[in-house]
Amino acid sequence: MSAPAAQKFASYWRRAGLNYLEMLNTANGALVQVLKEPARSAALKRGAYAFNSEAWVAGNPEKVVHFDSASVAKK
């Protein structure tokens, strides 16, 4: 394929202004929505995450903030 033809068929997600991770997340969300049970439930569980973030001052934890996929989705 020549260079002009390759540019003609460039990635649609790049033309839309998305980066690679945004495109993957969008595609994954669409795929999960069309899955039938029990595959859909299993895919939703794999997408869940949780972590804690701590601010440290003078070697001691000062503030602990909990993040999880459910609380981030509500914002």
Buried (B, 14 or more C-beta within 10 A) or exposed (E): EEEEEEEEEEEEBEEEEBEEEEBEEEEEEEEBEEEEEEEBEEBEEEEEEEEEEEEEEEEEEEEEEEEEEEEEEEE
